[in-house]
Amino acid sequence: MGAVTSGLYNAIILYASFLWLLLVVGYYGCLGCLEDERVGLLNLKASINHPHGTALSSWGGDAIVADCCQWECVTCDNKTKRVIQLDLIYIRSIEGLGNWSLNASLLLPFHQLQILNLYGNELTGFQGLLRLKKLRVLDVRRNDLTTIPILSALPSLKVLYLGSNRINSSQLRGRYLSKLEVLDLEDNGLMGSVPSIIGTLNRLKSLALGYNNLNDSLSIEGLCKLSDLEELDISGNGIDGNLPPCFNNLTSLRTLDLSGNNFKGTITSSLFSSLKLLQYISLSRNSFEGSFDFTSLFNLSKLEVFDLGGDNKNLKVETENSMSQLPLFQLRVFRLSECVLNGESRVIPSFLSNQYELRVVDLRNNGIIGDIPTWLLVNNSKLESFSLSGNQLRGPLAFELNAKHAYMTHFDISSNLIQGEIPPDIGSILPNLQALNMSRNALHGNFPTSIGDMKSLKLLDLSNNNLSGPLPQHLLRGCISLSSLILSNNNFDGNFPAESNLTSLAHLFLDNNSFSGKISRGLLKSSALEMLDLGKNSFSGQIPDWIGNFPRLISVVLSKNHLEGVIPTGFCKLGELQLLDLSSNKIGMSIPPCFNISNMKFLQLQSNELTGDIPNVLSRLPSLFILDLKDNKFWGTIPPWIGSLTSLRVLLLGGNELHGSIPLDLCRLRSIRMMDLSHNNFSGSIPPCLNNLTFGAQDGIFLTTARSGFLIGSLLATYSYESQIFANYIEVHGGPPNEDAKVDFTTKWRFESYEGKVLPIMSGMDFSWNNLTGSIPPELGDLSEIHSINFSGNHLTGSIPETFSNLKAIESLDLSHNMLIGQIPPRMIELYNLEVFTVAYNDLSGKLPERKAQFATFEESSYEGNPLLCGLPLNQSCSPARAAPKTPLANSDNEEKESWEESFLWSFGGSFGGAFLGIVAFLHFKSYYRELLFYFIAKNLTFLRL
């Protein structure tokens, strides 16, 4: 009985233990991850959030989220409920918590962790040794690492992402890299040669070395030893030299990216002949030359992506060498731009008619002739991006009947010779477009209303055509995603619609059309507006004060309209404004005192009716590059604070009523390139200290607004290239044009407009038509980079400085209509860039410079009004005239004449002396005739010596 009782007791205990075990397992199966890992995650959270972060809010003790396998960024094994993956991407960066060092001991609880992703966390390193035996993938890209983490306690590690850190070549050492299959060192501090240790990592399948400074082409050949390599990215390094032929030995290669280097020479046909597994080739943005036979790739049956874009103007690409063979591949992405394509025939590659899986076609800037190949859209129903800009395609844009290309998101046929009207049903043909660019063609007709049906459209550029008529209301109501609307340089007219639903609009360019009426309140719906250009239209009325309701505006151009009234105080609210151009209107009064916009770089108010002193509020614009107040009615003197605008590159004050002397404060504008004080009432002398200014020396500053713009990068909807080291996206270059500052400046006797890339290289000084006196400072000869000087129409005296022969970059020099004397310096013939030269209407004298180099091109008009100048091209010769021979008097013995001759000589001498004294007095007061006498004496010097 006791034995039975004891056995029963043991059975009950065993059964209870089993039930308890089931309860425990059931409890943890319900709860999820193990308790030690849950606590470990909370400790890790505290470290990540140090000192005051709030990230990972779902990680906590709340019963609702007690299962840590359900926490954000955590992945557990379905069976064991152990944490196997942590994706802690951009946690600290988003919180703005600064640099951070992770204590490796915090990861010890995660025994089964296989993937650790710390991408973008401002991580500077690890404290201690990472002991994670199961870890296969470590991703620490986009941090602040200067050393590679110690890998000795990570025996399972196969994939190491170190991209976008600050690791240099000296850190690549140690045997613990040898087991890696994927190594990403993109965008680090590697310089010179490829580290030799990389050539020993014979297990590598994927290697990314892009965007370092590995410019030694010979060391690249060391990569040819990696026979198992499947993916290689060495893009963006500036590598010089030819492509290594040994790349042909990498027979396992699927992906090869050599873009963004400086590879030269030819692309040999044999380079890819053995690479039968190639799927992805990128050779863009290099300096290849010679000829490349594209048909040599026809046998690469797996090829899906071919990219040879960028500046390839010295590369001849032939796609028509194969008479019968068709390619074995079906491309998904085909980029071949800016090269000499198919020689004189310039036809579109015919092999494309055999391609049916294309998603991207980019054939920009190849000079292709013929009609628009819309058959590509028919053959490739999933085509998403189509760019044929910068060719010579003609004819109308015509689609097949009832066409609908629903996958098309980017369509660019800009800069061609396309004529006719835009298809009226284009909105239903391309319903899902994000970017439509048909600018710079010869299109005419009205704006198609159906474009308003494109709900996803972000960029619409129809500029530089002959389109006309009003803007349809449906466009402004239907294109709800539109960010950039660019209609510049057409013939659109009418009022801007009063109602608009363009709530995403950031860039509006309607310049150089025929729009009229008042500036429409319909713009108020576009509160995100950043760039507004309504210039060169017929808008009238006053500038509305509600212009201040666009806090993101960086550029406003309203020039060359019929606007009047005053500058509204609404501009004072635009704290981000960089460019304001109100020139050529009828705006009066002055600049509002509240106009204190510290970001302002370009202020252009010329040709208005502004009055008063130059406003002091301008002294509070420290970032100003261009100040253009020309052709207004400002009076007074140039204020002394002008010298505090040390960023100023262009100062235009001409055509006002300013007076006083040219202040020495202008000599503090060390970065100035153009200075126009012409047509005022300035007096006094030219300051010699102006020689301290740069006038033309390049400083790397481009006079362009910093626009947001956009580079449309999107995932392909129907194609994904599988890669360990490449992102799956396409780039389409779109967005608004730069709003270049434009400057009007008189040079070479012409009124020129300088803008864009030309403006930074132009320099000049125009002080013409004032009341300046004194001599020209010889110190100005130090301005060796200046392109134009105009001191005409003043009262300058003295001679032309000899130092002007040092103005090596001068192209236009106008010293006419002054009172200059002396000779033109002979060494000025060394000014080989001089195109326009005039010293007309001065008091110059002597021989003109030799008719050599540029001085051989100057005509008589350059010297007219200087009667004492001689030499070609003037008709006045500098050679002395030969005197007539003397005739000796015959001897005579008639002494009776001696008395008469003596009387005559005394009488003649007295008369001559009186006349001589009168002439001396006359010449003393008349400088012109004095110079004329000296000239006559010099010319007949030989005769006097006889």
Buried (B, 14 or more C-beta within 10 A) or exposed (E): EEEEEEEEEEEEEEEEEEEEEEEEEEEBEEBBBBEEBBEBBBBBBEBBBEEEBEBBEBBBEEEEBBBBBEBEBBBBBEEEBBBBBBBBBBBBBEBEBEEBEBEBBBBBBBBBBBBBBBBBBBBBBBEBBBBBEBBBBBBBBBBBBBBBBBBEBBEEBBBBBBBBBBBBBEBBEEEBBEBBBBBBBBBBBBEEBBBEBBBBBEBBBBBBBBBBBBBBBEBBBBBBBBEBBBBBBBBBBEBEBEBBEBBBBBEBBBBBBBBBBBBBEBBBBEBBEBBBBBBBBBBBBBBBBEBBBBBBBBBBEBBBBBBBBBBBEEBBBBBBEBEEEEBEBBBBBBBBBBBBBBEEEBBBBEBBEEBEBBBBBBBBBBEBBBBBBBEBBEBBBBBBBBBBBBBEBBEEBEBEEEBBBEBBBBBBBBBBEBBBEBBEBBBBBBBBBBBBBBBBBEBBBBBBBBBBBBBBBBBBBBBBBEBBEBBBBBBBBBBBBBBBBBBBBBEBBEBBBEEBBBEBBBBBBBBBBEBBBBBBEBBEBBEBBBBBBBBBBEBBEBBBEEBBBBEBBBBBBBBBBEBBBBBBBBBBBBEBBBBBBBBBBEBBEBBBEEBBBEBBBBBBBBBBEBBEEBBEBBBBBEBBBBBBBBBBEBBEBBBEEBBBBEBBBBBBBBBBEBBEBBBEBBBBBBBBBBBBBBBBEBBBBBBBEBBBBBBBBEEEEEBBBBBBBBEBEBEBEEBEBEBBBBEEEBBBBBBBBBBBBBBBBBBBEEEBEBBBEEBBEBBBBBBBBBEBBEBBBBBBBBBEBBBBBBBBBBEBBBBBBBBBBBBBBBBBBBBBBBBBBBBBBBEBBBBEEBBBBBBBBBBBBBBBBEBEBBBEEBEEEBBBBBBBBBBBBBEBEBEEEEEEEEEEEEEEEEEEEEEEEEEEEEEEEEEEEEEEEEEEEEBEEEEEEBBBEEBEEEBBEEEEEE
